[in-house]
Amino acid sequence: SADEPVSLELAKSAQQQIATFLENTAAGCTAVLIDGELTALEEGDTTSALFAAAVDLGINTLVMSLIDLSTGKSIAVVSDTNPQHYIEPDLEKRINLGNNDSLHLEMLSEEVLLRIDVLLRELCQAKGIAPRHIYEITLSGTTGMLHLFLKCLTGVLEQHADVEEGKRISFTAQDASIKASPGARMYALPVISSYVGADITAGIIATQMHRSQETALFLDIGSTCKAVLYHQGKLLAAGIANGAAFEGIGIRFGMRPEAGAIESVTINGDIHVEVLGESLPRGICGSGLIELTAELIKGGLINSDGDFTEGSLLPKLSRQVVERLIIADEGKAFLLYRDQGEFASDIYVTQDDLYALRQAKAHLAAAIKLLLQKEGISFCSVKKILVGGAFGYHINPESFIHIGLIPQELSGQVFFVGNTSKAGAHLALLDREILAEAERIAQRVECFEPHQDPHFESAVQESLHF
């Protein structure tokens, strides 16, 4: 009842404010409680200013969503290149760099901490919100990214020697030097294994695939690809690290999906490209590369090995298309965009670019094949394919069929589910039961590493053809 005393824990952040508010209570104050702990006192009535942030800590991209906890809705989203990418784009090399050199670890972690802080302030400023009204922040990402993030936090190191599988990690924004409410909490969602991270835990939560009545396959496609199979109540996951081409990494004019990136390609008498943002084309992102490859296959411009078709063997095509088969400095190539002067330049896809995509596709297809074999089912037993990650928003499902990732029979069963890593982190802010469920899911998923399977290499070879 209202007359009974309430027992509260008192955070250090609140202890420092109590004396001040006891001296001046004329205006009244708002007490901030998180999980039964008094974390802050705020002058006046601030109950309408209740905000949080969900962060997808990607290998190459940081995405942050600002959440109004009063409604549960996202009110603003921002994304930026992960600054660690400029130090070392390859995740494995990046982790080794941090593990082998404390100065590099400090540099890697400081870069991403500063960027998260900047993005949070940008979102708050854009919506007219004071950072002190940010009370919780959830983090999702690969195991490696969370490992690099958490290893650097003073005060957190003593509590968590490493990223523990199946357990969320809690700390304060103050630990991470992120400007928010004095006692704001941060939660790193639980990872599943050393190679299947919290981004997949978040993806399972966001898609609710574990509650499906049918067999479902979740694909998180990016520089590291993961596949999760749900079949008869069981969750089985595999991860591979050969997907760089899916994000445009190692591609001659490859780039992340930002302004200037060619994201979609169609060939119909001539070539038509869609470019992100109001910008001249500067390169091609992963979705554009996949759609271009599918169009080249359909048009007979490349064969199933990804080789450009010789002139004498080309099908009857328009002059506008044939003229785009060029010899660049790197050899045979397909011209996507002609130099229009000023700051633009020719943009083309090379033979090696197609081979890189073929390799990435083959490794993911082989991992999926082994997942299905472990459950003793065929691909056609899958009733729903959920695609997140780099291609979680829009790409023609037929393109996946043409490059040989999924069979023709399942073309109508492909659903694009967006950035599920961020979506799962968002949901975890809204309900403590979802945070608890994340731990249960992470502990429930059975993992296997395809590279350690004796049949993996042969499965890759069988999956090489488009």
C-alpha positions as CSV (number, residue, x, y, z in Angstrom):
1,S,0.0,0.0,0.0
2,A,1.0,3.7,-0.3
3,D,1.6,3.8,3.5
4,E,4.2,1.0,3.5
5,P,7.8,1.8,3.0
6,V,9.5,0.7,-0.2
7,S,12.9,-0.9,-0.2
8,L,15.2,0.4,-2.9
9,E,18.8,-0.1,-3.9
10,L,20.7,3.1,-4.3
11,A,23.0,3.6,-7.3
12,K,26.1,5.7,-6.9
13,S,24.7,8.0,-9.6
14,A,21.7,8.8,-7.4
15,Q,23.7,9.1,-4.1
16,Q,25.5,12.1,-5.5
17,Q,22.2,13.8,-6.2
18,I,20.2,13.2,-3.1
19,A,21.8,15.9,-0.9
20,T,21.2,18.5,-3.6
21,F,17.5,17.6,-3.9
22,L,17.0,17.4,-0.2
23,E,18.0,21.0,0.0
24,N,15.8,22.2,-2.8
25,T,12.5,20.2,-3.1
26,A,10.2,23.1,-3.9
27,A,9.9,22.1,-7.6
28,G,9.6,18.4,-6.8
29,C,11.5,15.7,-8.5
30,T,11.2,12.5,-10.5
31,A,12.9,9.4,-9.3
32,V,14.3,7.1,-11.9
33,L,14.2,3.4,-11.0
34,I,15.7,0.6,-13.1
35,D,15.0,-2.9,-11.9
36,G,14.3,-1.7,-8.4
37,E,17.4,0.4,-8.1
38,L,17.2,4.2,-7.7
39,T,19.6,5.4,-10.4
40,A,18.8,9.1,-10.7
41,L,16.8,12.0,-9.4
42,E,15.5,14.6,-11.9
43,E,14.2,18.1,-11.1
44,G,10.5,18.5,-11.9
45,D,8.1,16.0,-13.6
46,T,10.1,14.3,-16.4
47,T,7.9,11.2,-16.6
48,S,7.0,12.0,-20.2
49,A,10.7,12.0,-21.3
50,L,11.4,8.3,-21.3
51,F,13.8,7.1,-24.0
52,A,16.3,4.3,-24.9
53,A,18.5,3.3,-27.8
54,A,19.1,0.0,-29.6
55,V,22.4,-0.5,-31.3
56,D,23.5,-3.0,-34.0
57,L,27.2,-3.2,-33.7
58,G,28.1,-4.4,-37.1
59,I,31.5,-5.4,-38.5
60,N,31.4,-2.6,-41.1
61,T,28.3,-0.6,-40.1
62,L,26.8,0.9,-36.9
63,V,23.1,1.3,-36.8
64,M,21.3,3.0,-33.9
65,S,17.6,3.4,-33.3
66,L,16.1,5.9,-30.8
67,I,13.2,4.4,-28.9
68,D,10.3,6.2,-27.1
69,L,9.7,3.9,-24.2
70,S,6.3,5.5,-23.6
71,T,5.0,4.1,-26.9
72,G,7.6,1.4,-27.6
73,K,8.2,2.8,-31.1
74,S,11.4,3.8,-32.9
75,I,11.3,7.6,-33.5
76,A,14.7,8.0,-35.3
77,V,17.4,5.8,-36.9
78,V,20.9,6.6,-37.9
79,S,23.7,4.5,-39.5
80,D,27.4,5.1,-40.1
81,T,30.5,3.2,-41.0
82,N,32.0,1.4,-38.1
83,P,35.3,3.4,-37.6
84,Q,37.1,0.1,-36.8
85,H,36.6,-0.7,-40.5
86,Y,39.2,2.0,-41.4
87,I,41.7,0.5,-39.1
88,E,41.2,-3.1,-40.2
89,P,38.3,-4.2,-42.5
90,D,38.8,-7.9,-41.9
91,L,37.2,-9.0,-38.6
92,E,39.5,-11.9,-37.9
93,K,42.6,-9.7,-38.4
94,R,40.9,-6.9,-36.3
95,I,40.3,-9.2,-33.4
96,N,43.9,-10.5,-33.6
97,L,45.1,-6.9,-33.7
98,G,43.2,-6.2,-30.5
99,N,44.2,-9.4,-28.7
100,N,47.9,-9.1,-29.5
101,D,48.4,-5.4,-28.7
102,S,46.7,-3.5,-25.8
103,L,47.3,-0.2,-27.5
104,H,45.5,-1.4,-30.6
105,L,42.7,-2.8,-28.4
106,E,42.3,0.6,-26.8
107,M,42.3,2.3,-30.1
108,L,39.7,-0.1,-31.6
109,S,37.4,0.2,-28.7
110,E,37.7,4.0,-28.2
111,E,36.8,4.5,-31.9
112,V,33.6,2.6,-31.6
113,L,32.7,4.0,-28.2
114,L,33.2,7.6,-29.4
115,R,31.1,6.9,-32.5
116,I,28.2,5.4,-30.5
117,D,28.3,8.4,-28.3
118,V,28.3,10.8,-31.3
119,L,25.4,8.9,-33.0
120,L,23.4,9.0,-29.8
121,R,23.9,12.8,-29.4
122,E,23.0,13.3,-33.1
123,L,19.7,11.4,-32.6
124,C,18.9,13.3,-29.4
125,Q,19.6,16.6,-31.0
126,A,17.5,15.8,-34.1
127,K,14.5,14.9,-31.9
128,G,15.0,17.7,-29.3
129,I,15.8,15.2,-26.5
130,A,18.3,15.7,-23.7
131,P,20.8,12.8,-23.5
132,R,20.1,12.6,-19.7
133,H,16.7,11.1,-20.7
134,I,18.3,8.1,-22.3
135,Y,17.8,5.4,-19.6
136,E,18.8,2.1,-21.4
137,I,20.8,1.0,-24.3
138,T,20.9,-2.5,-25.8
139,L,23.7,-3.8,-28.0
140,S,23.6,-6.6,-30.5
141,G,26.4,-7.8,-32.8
142,T,28.7,-10.6,-33.7
143,T,30.6,-12.4,-30.9
144,G,33.8,-10.8,-32.2
145,M,32.4,-7.3,-32.2
146,L,31.0,-7.6,-28.7
147,H,34.3,-9.1,-27.5
148,L,36.2,-6.1,-28.8
149,F,33.7,-3.7,-27.3
150,L,33.5,-5.3,-23.8
151,K,37.2,-6.0,-23.4
152,C,37.9,-2.3,-23.2
153,L,35.5,-1.2,-20.5
154,T,37.1,-0.2,-17.2
155,G,35.1,-1.8,-14.4
156,V,33.5,-4.4,-16.7
157,L,36.7,-6.3,-17.2
158,E,36.8,-7.4,-13.6
159,Q,33.2,-8.8,-13.8
160,H,33.5,-10.4,-17.3
161,A,36.7,-12.0,-18.3
162,D,35.2,-12.7,-21.7
163,V,31.9,-12.7,-23.5
164,E,30.1,-15.6,-21.9
165,E,27.9,-17.7,-24.2
166,G,24.2,-17.7,-23.4
167,K,24.4,-14.8,-20.9
168,R,23.6,-11.1,-21.4
169,I,26.1,-8.7,-19.9
170,S,25.0,-5.6,-18.0
171,F,26.9,-2.4,-17.3
172,T,26.3,1.3,-17.1
173,A,26.6,3.9,-19.8
174,Q,29.1,5.6,-17.5
175,D,31.3,2.6,-17.7
176,A,31.4,3.1,-21.5
177,S,31.8,6.9,-21.2
178,I,28.6,7.3,-23.1
179,K,26.6,10.4,-22.2
180,A,23.1,9.4,-21.0
181,S,21.2,9.4,-17.8
182,P,23.7,9.1,-14.9
183,G,22.6,5.6,-14.0
184,A,21.7,4.5,-17.5
185,R,22.0,0.7,-18.1
186,M,23.5,-1.0,-21.1
187,Y,22.9,-4.6,-22.0
188,A,24.8,-6.7,-24.5
189,L,22.5,-9.4,-25.7
190,P,23.7,-13.0,-25.2
191,V,25.9,-14.6,-27.9
192,I,25.3,-18.2,-28.9
193,S,28.9,-19.3,-29.6
194,S,32.2,-18.0,-30.6
195,Y,31.0,-17.7,-34.2
196,V,27.3,-17.3,-33.9
197,G,26.7,-14.0,-32.0
198,A,24.1,-11.9,-30.3
199,D,22.9,-10.6,-33.7
200,I,21.5,-14.1,-34.4
201,T,19.9,-14.3,-30.9
202,A,18.3,-10.9,-31.8
203,G,17.3,-12.2,-35.2
204,I,15.5,-15.2,-33.7
205,I,13.7,-12.9,-31.2
206,A,12.7,-10.5,-34.0
207,T,11.4,-13.1,-36.4
208,Q,9.9,-15.4,-33.7
209,M,11.0,-18.3,-35.9
210,H,11.3,-20.5,-32.8
211,R,7.5,-20.2,-32.3
212,S,6.7,-21.3,-35.9
213,Q,4.6,-24.3,-36.6
214,E,6.6,-24.9,-39.8
215,T,10.2,-25.6,-40.7
216,A,11.9,-22.2,-41.2
217,L,15.4,-21.1,-42.3
218,F,16.8,-17.7,-41.2
219,L,19.7,-16.3,-43.3
220,D,21.8,-13.4,-42.0
221,I,23.8,-12.5,-45.0
222,G,26.9,-10.3,-44.7
223,S,30.7,-10.4,-44.5
224,T,30.1,-13.2,-42.0
225,C,27.0,-15.3,-42.9
226,K,24.9,-17.3,-40.5
227,A,22.1,-19.8,-41.2
228,V,19.6,-20.9,-38.5
229,L,17.3,-23.9,-39.2
230,Y,14.2,-24.4,-37.1
231,H,12.7,-27.9,-37.4
232,Q,10.3,-29.7,-35.1
233,G,11.2,-27.5,-32.1
234,K,14.9,-27.6,-32.6
235,L,17.2,-24.7,-33.5
236,L,20.4,-25.5,-35.4
237,A,22.9,-22.8,-36.5
238,A,26.0,-22.5,-38.6
239,G,28.3,-19.6,-39.4
240,I,30.8,-18.9,-42.1
241,A,33.3,-16.1,-42.5
242,N,33.5,-16.1,-46.3
243,G,30.8,-13.6,-47.2
244,A,32.8,-10.4,-47.8
245,A,31.6,-10.1,-51.4
246,F,28.0,-9.9,-50.1
247,E,28.9,-6.5,-48.6
248,G,31.0,-5.3,-51.6
249,I,34.3,-6.0,-49.8
250,G,37.0,-7.0,-52.2
251,I,34.9,-6.0,-55.2
252,R,36.6,-3.5,-57.6
253,F,33.9,-0.8,-57.1
254,G,32.3,-2.4,-54.1
255,M,30.9,-0.2,-51.3
256,R,28.5,-0.4,-48.4
257,P,24.8,0.5,-49.0
258,E,25.0,4.3,-48.7
259,A,24.5,7.3,-51.0
260,G,26.0,6.6,-54.4
261,A,25.8,2.8,-54.2
262,I,24.1,0.9,-57.1
263,E,21.6,-1.3,-55.2
264,S,19.5,-2.7,-58.0
265,V,20.2,-3.7,-61.7
266,T,17.9,-4.8,-64.5
267,I,18.8,-5.5,-68.1
268,N,16.0,-5.1,-70.6
269,G,17.2,-3.9,-73.9
270,D,19.6,-1.6,-72.0
271,I,20.8,-1.5,-68.4
272,H,18.9,0.2,-65.7
273,V,20.3,0.9,-62.3
274,E,18.9,2.2,-59.0
275,V,21.2,4.3,-56.9
276,L,20.8,5.0,-53.2
277,G,20.4,8.6,-52.2
278,E,20.4,11.6,-54.5
279,S,23.8,11.0,-55.9
280,L,25.7,9.9,-59.0
281,P,26.8,6.3,-58.8
282,R,30.0,5.8,-56.9
283,G,30.1,2.0,-56.7
284,I,28.0,-1.1,-56.2
285,C,26.8,-2.7,-53.0
286,G,26.1,-6.3,-52.3
287,S,22.4,-6.3,-53.4
288,G,23.4,-4.6,-56.7
289,L,26.1,-7.2,-57.3
290,I,23.7,-10.1,-56.8
291,E,21.0,-8.6,-59.0
292,L,23.6,-7.8,-61.7
293,T,24.9,-11.3,-61.6
294,A,21.4,-12.7,-61.9
295,E,20.7,-10.5,-64.9
296,L,24.0,-11.5,-66.6
297,I,23.0,-15.2,-66.1
298,K,19.5,-14.6,-67.5
299,G,20.8,-12.7,-70.5
300,G,23.4,-15.4,-71.3
301,L,26.2,-12.9,-70.7
302,I,28.0,-15.2,-68.3
303,N,27.9,-19.0,-67.9
304,S,27.3,-21.1,-64.8
305,D,31.0,-20.7,-63.8
306,G,30.7,-16.9,-63.8
307,D,32.8,-16.6,-67.0
308,F,31.9,-13.9,-69.5
309,T,30.5,-15.4,-72.7
310,E,32.8,-15.2,-75.7
311,G,31.5,-12.9,-78.4
312,S,30.8,-15.6,-80.9
313,L,28.6,-17.5,-78.3
314,L,26.6,-14.4,-77.2
315,P,22.9,-14.7,-77.6
316,K,21.2,-12.0,-79.7
317,L,21.3,-8.9,-77.5
318,S,20.8,-5.2,-78.1
319,R,23.8,-3.2,-79.1
320,Q,23.5,-1.1,-75.9
321,V,24.0,-4.2,-73.8
322,V,26.8,-5.9,-75.9
323,E,28.8,-2.7,-75.9
324,R,29.0,-2.9,-72.1
325,L,31.2,-6.0,-72.3
326,I,34.6,-4.3,-72.1
327,I,38.2,-5.0,-71.5
328,A,39.3,-3.0,-68.4
329,D,42.7,-2.9,-66.8
330,E,41.8,-6.0,-64.8
331,G,40.6,-7.9,-67.9
332,K,37.1,-8.7,-69.0
333,A,34.4,-6.6,-67.3
334,F,30.8,-5.4,-67.6
335,L,30.3,-1.7,-67.7
336,L,27.6,-0.5,-65.3
337,Y,28.0,3.3,-65.5
338,R,29.8,5.5,-68.0
339,D,31.9,8.4,-66.9
340,Q,29.7,11.6,-67.1
341,G,32.5,14.0,-66.3
342,E,33.2,16.0,-63.2
343,F,33.6,13.7,-60.2
344,A,32.1,10.6,-61.7
345,S,34.0,7.7,-63.2
346,D,33.4,4.5,-65.1
347,I,32.0,1.7,-62.8
348,Y,32.3,-1.9,-63.9
349,V,32.2,-5.4,-62.5
350,T,35.2,-7.6,-63.3
351,Q,35.6,-11.3,-63.9
352,D,37.3,-11.6,-60.4
353,D,34.3,-9.8,-58.8
354,L,32.0,-12.5,-60.2
355,Y,34.3,-15.2,-58.9
356,A,34.4,-13.6,-55.5
357,L,30.5,-13.6,-55.3
358,R,30.5,-17.2,-56.6
359,Q,32.8,-18.3,-53.7
360,A,30.7,-16.4,-51.1
361,K,27.5,-18.0,-52.4
362,A,29.1,-21.4,-52.5
363,H,30.2,-21.3,-48.9
364,L,26.8,-20.2,-47.6
365,A,25.0,-22.7,-49.8
366,A,27.3,-25.5,-48.5
367,A,26.6,-24.5,-44.9
368,I,22.8,-24.6,-45.6
369,K,23.2,-28.0,-47.2
370,L,24.9,-29.4,-44.2
371,L,22.3,-27.9,-41.8
372,L,19.6,-29.6,-43.7
373,Q,21.5,-32.9,-43.9
374,K,22.0,-32.9,-40.1
375,E,18.2,-32.8,-39.7
376,G,17.7,-35.3,-42.5
377,I,15.5,-33.0,-44.6
378,S,15.6,-31.6,-48.1
379,F,15.5,-27.9,-49.0
380,C,12.0,-28.3,-50.2
381,S,10.9,-29.2,-46.6
382,V,11.6,-25.5,-45.6
383,K,8.3,-23.6,-45.7
384,K,9.7,-20.2,-45.0
385,I,13.1,-18.5,-45.7
386,L,13.7,-15.3,-43.7
387,V,16.5,-13.1,-45.0
388,G,18.1,-10.5,-42.8
389,G,21.5,-8.8,-42.7
390,A,22.9,-6.9,-45.7
391,F,19.8,-7.9,-47.8
392,G,17.1,-7.6,-45.2
393,Y,15.2,-4.9,-46.9
394,H,14.9,-5.4,-50.7
395,I,16.3,-7.6,-53.4
396,N,14.5,-9.7,-56.0
397,P,14.1,-13.2,-54.5
398,E,14.5,-14.5,-58.0
399,S,18.1,-13.3,-57.9
400,F,18.9,-15.8,-55.1
401,I,17.5,-18.5,-57.4
402,H,19.6,-17.5,-60.4
403,I,22.9,-17.4,-58.4
404,G,22.0,-20.8,-57.0
405,L,21.5,-20.0,-53.4
406,I,18.0,-21.4,-53.1
407,P,16.0,-23.8,-55.3
408,Q,13.4,-22.5,-57.8
409,E,10.6,-24.3,-55.9
410,L,11.0,-21.9,-52.9
411,S,10.8,-18.6,-54.8
412,G,7.5,-17.8,-53.1
413,Q,8.7,-18.6,-49.7
414,V,11.4,-15.9,-49.3
415,F,10.6,-13.1,-46.9
416,F,12.9,-10.1,-46.2
417,V,12.9,-9.2,-42.5
418,G,15.2,-6.1,-42.4
419,N,17.9,-5.5,-39.8
420,T,16.9,-8.2,-37.3
421,S,19.9,-7.5,-35.1
422,K,18.6,-4.0,-34.4
423,A,15.0,-5.1,-34.3
424,G,15.8,-7.8,-31.6
425,A,17.8,-5.2,-29.6
426,H,14.7,-2.9,-29.8
427,L,12.3,-5.6,-28.5
428,A,14.6,-6.4,-25.6
429,L,14.2,-2.8,-24.4
430,L,10.5,-3.2,-24.1
431,D,10.1,-6.2,-21.9
432,R,12.4,-7.8,-19.3
433,E,10.9,-11.2,-20.2
434,I,12.3,-10.7,-23.8
435,L,15.7,-10.2,-22.3
436,A,15.3,-13.4,-20.3
437,E,14.0,-15.2,-23.4
438,A,17.1,-14.1,-25.3
439,E,19.2,-16.0,-22.8
440,R,17.1,-19.1,-23.1
441,I,17.3,-19.0,-26.9
442,A,21.1,-18.5,-26.8
443,Q,21.4,-21.6,-24.6
444,R,19.0,-23.6,-26.7
445,V,20.5,-23.2,-30.1
446,E,22.8,-26.1,-31.2
447,C,25.7,-24.9,-33.3
448,F,28.1,-26.6,-35.6
449,E,31.1,-25.2,-37.5
450,P,30.9,-26.1,-41.2
451,H,34.6,-25.7,-41.7
452,Q,35.2,-28.6,-39.3
453,D,32.8,-30.9,-41.1
454,P,34.7,-33.4,-43.4
455,H,32.1,-32.9,-46.1
456,F,32.2,-29.1,-46.2
457,E,34.8,-28.6,-48.9
458,S,33.0,-31.1,-51.2
459,A,29.7,-29.3,-50.5
460,V,31.4,-26.0,-51.4
461,Q,32.6,-27.4,-54.7
462,E,29.2,-28.8,-55.5
463,S,27.7,-25.3,-54.8
464,L,30.1,-23.2,-56.9
465,H,27.9,-23.0,-60.1
466,F,25.4,-20.2,-60.7
